[in-house]
Amino acid sequence: MKLEVIEAIKNRQSVYPKFFNGESVPLGAVEELIEIANTAPTHRLTQPWRFAVFSGDARQRLAKFLSDEYKRLIPPEKYSELKHKKRYDNVVKSSHIIAIIMQRDIEKHVPEWEEIAAVSCAVQNLWIAASAMGYGGYWSTPLEMVGRPAILKLDEGQRCLGLFYLGNHELGILPKVRGDYRDKVKFFTV
Ligand SMILES: Cc1cc2nc3c(=O)[nH]c(=O)nc-3n(C[C@H](O)[C@H](O)[C@H](O)COP(=O)(O)O)c2cc1C
């Protein structure tokens, strides 16, 4: 069991919508992923993660919103037709798109960075579980979704931290691109 958990963590990976095969992820599985996300650690139990899930026809609405907003917000000299098209295609190729939302505790019991960290833990839970269940996905942070995009009709104190694209795929496990962990740690022993 312990080894299975470690394997699941190591095998979590980003699978991009261009690799999705068009098959839907069952709603029950999406609910299970959210339930797993909901077990993340959270300082003072503020549980700041919220999710908004787009599927079916709502995807067209989201795809149009993203591509229109990209065009509106990007400085003209940085505009890319390819990125504009990708905004649309990524959404319609996905089975479900999960908006990742942080709910700021109105009484500010903990610093905001701790709430962002807790939401990130929730996303990591979801991401590991999705990979382990054989689904593909990745966390994307397009400029038009980070903040308070109108399409989400966010409540007070909520902020969107990006989208998790979810779908089915047939890719195997891809090699990890990482530097040596030993370059990222210091051990103090005395
Ligand atoms: C907070 C966060 C934001 C991310 N935003 C993007 C993004 O906007 N576009 C993108 O292609 N990948 C994004 N990624 C995914 C990373 O590119 C990906 O995790 C990285 O390449 C490592 O690959 P792996 O997830 O397969 O290990 C994001 C990841 C995190 C944690």
The ligand as a Gaussian input file, in Angstrom:
#p B3LYP/6-31G(d) Opt

LIG

0 1
 C        0.598000      26.397000     -10.242000
 C        0.864000      25.744000     -11.573000
 C        0.531000      26.420000     -12.736000
 C        0.731000      25.841000     -13.992000
 N        0.384000      26.528000     -15.126000
 C        0.639000      25.988000     -16.331000
 C        0.285000      26.691000     -17.507000
 O       -0.303000      27.776000     -17.468000
 N        0.592000      26.126000     -18.688000
 C        1.227000      24.914000     -18.777000
 O        1.496000      24.435000     -19.888000
 N        1.519000      24.190000     -17.675000
 C        1.242000      24.701000     -16.456000
 N        1.525000      23.984000     -15.329000
 C        1.982000      22.586000     -15.450000
 C        3.492000      22.495000     -15.511000
 O        3.950000      22.952000     -16.761000
 C        3.926000      21.033000     -15.279000
 O        3.535000      20.631000     -13.991000
 C        5.433000      20.870000     -15.465000
 O        5.792000      20.972000     -16.811000
 C        5.951000      19.542000     -14.941000
 O        5.360000      18.457000     -15.617000
 P        4.601000      17.305000     -14.831000
 O        3.391000      17.930000     -14.206000
 O        4.241000      16.291000     -15.880000
 O        5.521000      16.738000     -13.792000
 C        1.325000      24.541000     -14.065000
 C        1.678000      23.861000     -12.884000
 C        1.456000      24.453000     -11.659000
 C        1.828000      23.706000     -10.388000

